[in-house]
């Protein structure tokens, strides 16, 4: 586990994403703050660049939008916390937790020559969205308990006597 800010930073996890330049038009990946850092194209323990990863990146035409859409539409989220497998295993099983899925997305981006890194933070989603993510629950408390039992740091926000939103720790890709 990462216990302090230095350990998160050393692991490439950030809770304050840098400026998004795509909205400014004429976007180039090399203009992304920090994109010149060779670590954002490198393999790591979780972000492996195997032949299968490279083949999937080629199949998706090295296109970041297609990569994102394929991962989002084909990889099942498991409500657990912490890296449990590397990108190649996640690709093969097409399931993993937030960190595993981020590792796969990073591997596909990096295999495509696109600098990418982990971002860590707290997200807030509606109770309805969260119950769907957690596996089609009809009760937000049951879904939150399920995710919490997998180790995900989670908080329920109550409004009008019922859970309206859920805040949880999450890892994604920039």
C-alpha positions as CSV (number, residue, x, y, z in Angstrom):
1,X,0.0,0.0,0.0
2,X,1.0,3.6,-0.6
3,X,1.0,5.4,2.8
4,X,2.1,8.9,1.9
5,X,2.2,11.4,-0.9
6,X,5.8,10.6,-1.9
7,X,5.0,6.9,-2.3
8,X,2.0,7.7,-4.5
9,X,4.0,10.1,-6.6
10,X,6.9,7.6,-7.0
11,X,4.3,5.0,-8.2
12,X,3.1,7.5,-10.8
13,X,-0.2,8.2,-9.1
14,X,-1.5,11.8,-9.0
15,X,-4.5,13.3,-7.4
16,X,-4.3,16.7,-9.2
17,X,-4.4,16.1,-12.9
18,X,-2.6,18.5,-15.1
19,X,-4.2,20.9,-17.6
20,X,-6.3,19.3,-20.3
21,X,-5.2,20.8,-23.7
22,X,-7.5,18.9,-26.0
23,X,-10.3,21.4,-25.6
24,X,-8.0,24.2,-26.9
25,X,-8.0,22.8,-30.4
26,X,-5.0,21.6,-32.5
27,X,-4.1,19.2,-29.8
28,X,-0.9,17.2,-30.0
29,X,0.1,14.6,-27.4
30,X,3.6,16.0,-27.1
31,X,2.1,19.2,-25.8
32,X,0.6,17.5,-22.7
33,X,2.4,18.7,-19.6
34,X,4.9,16.1,-18.7
35,X,4.6,14.2,-22.0
36,X,8.3,14.4,-22.6
37,X,8.9,12.3,-19.5
38,X,10.0,8.9,-20.8
39,X,8.3,7.2,-17.9
40,X,4.9,7.9,-19.6
41,X,5.8,5.7,-22.5
42,X,7.7,3.0,-20.5
43,X,6.7,-0.5,-19.3
44,X,6.3,-1.1,-15.6
45,X,5.4,-4.1,-13.4
46,X,1.7,-3.6,-14.1
47,X,1.9,-1.8,-17.4
48,X,3.5,-4.6,-19.5
49,X,4.0,-4.2,-23.2
50,X,3.6,-7.8,-24.3
51,X,2.9,-8.9,-27.9
52,X,-0.8,-9.3,-27.1
53,X,-0.9,-5.7,-25.8
54,X,0.9,-4.5,-28.9
55,X,-1.4,-6.5,-31.2
56,X,-4.5,-5.1,-29.5
57,X,-3.2,-1.5,-29.8
58,X,-2.6,-2.2,-33.5
59,X,-6.1,-3.7,-33.9
60,X,-7.4,-0.5,-32.4
61,X,-5.3,1.5,-34.9
62,X,-3.3,3.2,-32.1
63,X,-6.3,5.5,-31.7
64,X,-6.8,6.8,-28.1
65,X,-10.6,7.1,-28.5
66,X,-10.9,3.6,-29.9
67,X,-8.6,2.3,-27.1
68,X,-10.8,4.0,-24.4
69,X,-14.0,2.8,-26.0
70,X,-12.8,-0.8,-26.3
71,X,-11.6,-1.0,-22.7
72,X,-14.8,0.7,-21.4
73,X,-17.1,-1.6,-23.4
74,X,-15.2,-4.9,-23.0
75,X,-13.5,-5.0,-19.6
76,X,-15.6,-5.7,-16.6
77,X,-15.0,-3.7,-13.5
78,X,-14.4,-5.7,-10.3
79,X,-15.0,-3.8,-7.0
80,X,-11.7,-4.4,-5.3
81,X,-8.8,-2.1,-4.5
82,X,-5.1,-2.3,-5.4
83,X,-3.3,-3.9,-8.4
84,X,-4.2,-7.5,-8.5
85,X,-2.9,-8.3,-12.0
86,X,-0.9,-6.8,-14.8
87,X,-2.2,-5.3,-18.1
88,X,-1.7,-8.6,-20.0
89,X,-3.7,-10.6,-17.6
90,X,-6.4,-7.9,-17.6
91,X,-6.5,-8.0,-21.4
92,X,-6.8,-11.8,-21.4
93,X,-9.5,-12.0,-18.7
94,X,-11.2,-8.8,-19.7
95,X,-11.9,-8.0,-16.1
96,X,-10.2,-6.2,-13.3
97,X,-10.5,-3.4,-10.7
98,X,-9.9,0.3,-11.4
99,X,-6.1,0.0,-11.1
100,X,-6.0,-3.1,-13.3
101,X,-8.1,-1.5,-16.0
102,X,-6.1,1.7,-15.8
103,X,-2.9,-0.4,-16.3
104,X,-4.4,-2.0,-19.4
105,X,-5.4,1.3,-20.8
106,X,-2.0,2.7,-20.1
107,X,-0.3,-0.2,-21.7
108,X,-2.5,0.2,-24.9
109,X,-1.8,3.9,-25.0
110,X,1.9,3.5,-24.4
111,X,2.1,0.7,-27.0
112,X,0.5,3.3,-29.4
113,X,3.2,5.9,-28.6
114,X,0.8,8.0,-26.5
115,X,2.3,9.3,-23.2
116,X,-0.1,8.3,-20.4
117,X,0.0,8.1,-16.6
118,X,-2.1,7.0,-13.6
119,X,-4.3,9.6,-11.8
120,X,-5.7,8.8,-8.3
121,X,-8.5,10.7,-6.7
122,X,-12.0,10.6,-5.2
123,X,-14.9,10.5,-7.5
124,X,-18.6,11.1,-6.7
125,X,-21.3,9.3,-8.6
126,X,-25.1,9.0,-8.2
127,X,-26.4,6.1,-6.2
128,X,-28.1,4.7,-9.3
129,X,-24.9,4.8,-11.3
130,X,-23.0,3.2,-8.5
131,X,-25.5,0.4,-8.0
132,X,-25.2,-0.4,-11.7
133,X,-21.4,-0.3,-11.7
134,X,-21.3,-2.6,-8.7
135,X,-23.2,-5.3,-10.5
136,X,-26.8,-4.4,-10.9
137,X,-27.7,-3.9,-7.3
138,X,-31.1,-2.4,-6.5
139,X,-30.0,-1.2,-3.0
140,X,-27.3,1.5,-2.8
141,X,-26.3,0.4,0.7
142,X,-25.8,-3.2,-0.4
143,X,-23.7,-2.0,-3.4
144,X,-21.6,0.2,-1.1
145,X,-21.1,-2.6,1.4
146,X,-20.1,-4.9,-1.4
147,X,-17.5,-2.5,-2.8
148,X,-16.2,-1.7,0.7
149,X,-15.8,-5.4,1.4
150,X,-13.4,-5.5,-1.6
151,X,-11.3,-2.8,0.1
152,X,-12.4,0.2,-1.9
153,X,-12.4,3.4,0.3
154,X,-16.0,4.5,0.0
155,X,-18.5,7.0,1.6
156,X,-22.2,7.3,1.1
157,X,-23.9,10.7,0.9
158,X,-27.4,10.7,2.3
159,X,-30.1,13.1,1.3
160,X,-33.7,12.9,2.2
161,X,-33.1,9.8,4.3
162,X,-31.6,7.7,1.5
163,X,-28.2,7.3,-0.2
164,X,-28.1,9.9,-3.0
165,X,-24.5,9.7,-4.0
166,X,-21.4,7.6,-3.4
167,X,-17.8,8.9,-3.1
168,X,-15.1,6.4,-3.7
169,X,-11.4,6.3,-4.3
170,X,-10.6,5.7,-8.0
171,X,-7.7,5.4,-10.4
172,X,-7.9,6.4,-14.0
173,X,-5.7,7.4,-16.9
174,X,-4.5,10.8,-18.1
